[in-house]
Amino acid sequence: MKRFDLRHLKNDFYDRMLELLDKQIQDGENAIIIFEIGDFENVQKSADVIYEAGYTLMNSIKFTEVDWTLVIKKVAPEPRVVEEEAKEEVK
């Protein structure tokens, strides 16, 4: 497990986060990423970026009043279930 502090990048941390995951994390290994929240939009966008890049978001929590922490595993994520498909499975 490796920890990366990307707070200094403010809202422009996505490319660096993916670069670190690609080059510094082994398959199956976890990474802890810390970034400055800034706009809360960054929280959802980071989850989307991680999923689209093919990694699994294990945890996403508020670290302090201005910082957010992500725990990411370098394994393929489970497919997202569309809400309608989930309703059909319940029936």
C-alpha positions as CSV (number, residue, x, y, z in Angstrom):
1,M,0.0,0.0,0.0
2,K,1.3,3.4,-1.0
3,R,0.1,6.8,0.0
4,F,0.1,9.9,-2.3
5,D,-0.6,13.4,-1.3
6,L,-2.1,15.4,-4.2
7,R,-3.5,18.3,-2.2
8,H,-1.0,20.7,-3.8
9,L,-2.6,20.1,-7.2
10,K,-6.0,21.5,-6.1
11,N,-8.7,20.6,-8.7
12,D,-6.2,19.3,-11.2
13,F,-5.2,16.0,-9.6
14,Y,-6.9,13.5,-11.9
15,D,-4.2,13.0,-14.4
16,R,-1.5,12.7,-11.8
17,M,-3.6,10.2,-9.8
18,L,-4.0,8.0,-12.8
19,E,-0.3,8.2,-13.6
20,L,0.6,7.1,-10.1
21,L,-1.9,4.2,-10.2
22,D,-0.6,3.1,-13.6
23,K,3.1,3.4,-12.8
24,Q,3.6,3.1,-9.1
25,I,1.0,0.5,-7.9
26,Q,1.3,-3.2,-8.6
27,D,-1.8,-5.2,-9.8
28,G,-3.8,-6.1,-6.7
29,E,-2.1,-3.4,-4.5
30,N,-3.9,-0.6,-2.8
31,A,-3.2,3.1,-3.0
32,I,-4.3,5.9,-0.7
33,I,-4.8,9.2,-2.4
34,I,-5.4,12.4,-0.5
35,F,-6.7,15.6,-2.3
36,E,-8.2,18.9,-1.4
37,I,-12.0,18.9,-1.8
38,G,-12.3,22.4,-3.2
39,D,-15.6,21.8,-5.0
40,F,-17.6,18.7,-3.9
41,E,-17.9,17.8,-7.5
42,N,-14.3,16.5,-7.2
43,V,-15.5,13.7,-5.0
44,Q,-18.0,12.2,-7.5
45,K,-15.7,13.0,-10.5
46,S,-12.8,11.1,-8.8
47,A,-15.0,8.0,-8.3
48,D,-16.0,8.2,-12.0
49,V,-12.5,8.6,-13.2
50,I,-11.3,5.7,-11.1
51,Y,-14.0,3.4,-12.4
52,E,-13.5,4.4,-16.0
53,A,-9.8,3.8,-15.7
54,G,-10.5,0.2,-14.6
55,Y,-9.7,0.4,-10.9
56,T,-11.8,-0.3,-7.8
57,L,-12.7,2.4,-5.3
58,M,-12.6,0.7,-1.9
59,N,-13.3,3.7,0.2
60,S,-13.9,7.4,-0.1
61,I,-14.0,9.5,3.1
62,K,-13.7,13.1,4.3
63,F,-10.3,13.3,6.0
64,T,-10.4,16.9,7.4
65,E,-12.6,19.9,6.7
66,V,-10.8,20.5,3.4
67,D,-9.2,17.1,2.5
68,W,-10.6,13.9,1.1
69,T,-9.1,10.4,1.1
70,L,-9.6,7.7,-1.5
71,V,-8.5,4.0,-1.1
72,I,-8.1,2.5,-4.5
73,K,-7.3,-1.1,-5.4
74,K,-5.6,-1.9,-8.7
75,V,-8.1,-4.5,-9.8
76,A,-11.0,-4.3,-12.3
77,P,-14.2,-2.9,-10.8
78,E,-17.4,-4.8,-10.7
79,P,-19.8,-3.7,-13.4
80,R,-22.2,-1.0,-12.5
81,V,-25.8,-2.2,-12.2
82,V,-28.3,0.0,-13.9
83,E,-31.2,0.9,-11.6
84,E,-33.7,-0.7,-13.9
85,E,-31.8,-4.0,-14.0
86,A,-31.7,-4.0,-10.2
87,K,-35.5,-3.5,-10.0
88,E,-36.0,-6.5,-12.4
89,E,-33.7,-8.7,-10.3
90,V,-35.9,-7.9,-7.2
91,K,-39.0,-9.0,-9.1
